[in-house]
């Protein structure tokens, strides 16, 4: 029995997500690749807890005050996208749903996000006014 439980433990450990090695090409030496055991911490994915932490840091407010507001804002954003609404949310930009496809476990939305240039904050305000004037 002890051998069988060890096999289960080994199998369970093997199925856990192990960090994927990062590959680096060495210049000057053809076909030599060095694998790093520690993956880069910047994977390009931000999850909700990290997002909330960033908002707390930027706003200098307490997490208990920020978390409900962020969750409510994300819920409103999700509802608007699900309804196919066009959103103009400076400094994020203009968000428009271009396509959607239903799946068994949810709906996939393809959205276009047009972000104003960050070079001049007045340009972002003028762009929003110009869009509002054109829509009227």
N, C-alpha and C positions, 0 to 999 in steps of 0.2 A: 504494500500500500504506500509506503513512504516513497518508493520510486515513482509511483504514479502521480503523487502530489507534486514531486519535484518537476515532473514533466509538465504538469499544468502550470507551475510557477514559471518555468523556463518559457513555455509557449506564451504565457501572459506577458512576460517581460519583452518577448520578441515582438508582440503586437503593439506595444506602447510606441508612441511616436518618438523616435530618436531624432536628435538634430541632424539634419542633412549636412554633409560636409560641403564647404564652399571651395570651389575649384579656382585656382589661380594659374595662369599661364606664365611660365618663366621666359622672359625675353632672352634671346641669344642662344637658347638651347631648344632645338626643335623637339616636339613630342614629349616635353617634360611638363607635368602638371603637379602642383602641390595642393593637397587637400587640407583644409583647415578643419579641426575638430569642433571649433566653436563657430556657430553661424553668426553672421552679421546681425547686430541687434536692430538695425533699421531694415525691416522686412517690407515696408511699404503698406502695412496693414495697421489701422488704428481701430481698436475695439471701443465699445461704449465706455468702459471704466477709464481707459486712457484718455478718451475724449473729454470726459467729465473732469478728470484731473487737470487737463490743459485749460479748461474753462475756469476752474477754480484758481489756477495759477494766474491766468490773465486778468480775471476780474477781481482778484484779491478778496473774494467773499468766502464764506464758509461752505464746505461741501454740502452740508445738510440743507443750505439755502439754494445752492446751485443745481443739485441733482434733480429735484422735481421740475424746475424750470426747463432744464435741458431735455428731460424725458418728455415733457409736454410739447416742446418745440419739435422734437423728432417725430412725435406722434402726429402733430399737425402737418408736418412736411410729408410724412408717409401718406396721410389721407389725401392731401392735395395732389400728390403724384398719382395715387390710385384713381383719383377722379379725373385725371388728365388735365389738370389746371396748369396754366403757365404762371410761373412764379418769378418775380423780380425782387431779389433779396440782396441788396448791396451789403457788404462787399463781396458776398459769394457770387453774385451775378444773376443772370437770367437763366432759368431752368425750364426746359420745355420737353415734354414726353414726345418722342418721335415714333416709337413703336412699343407694342406690348404683346406678350405671348403667354397664354395660360398653360400651366403644367399641373400635374396631379398634386404636387406639394406646394404650389404657390404660383405667383405671377412674376414674370421677368419683364422689367421695363427698361427700354433703351432711352436714355435721356441725353439731351444736348445741354451743356452748360457753357454759357458765354460769360467769361470773366472780364470785367473792364481792366484796362491797364492800370497798374498801381502807381504809375509815375506821378500822376497828379490827382489828388483826391477830388478836386473841383470837377475834373473831367467825368468822374463817376457820377457826381450829382447832376451834371449837365446831360449826360447820356440818359439818366433815368427820366429827367424832365422831357427830353426829346422823344423818348419812347411813349411817355404819357400823352404828349401833344399829338403824336401821330395816331394814337389809338382813339382820340376824341373825335 
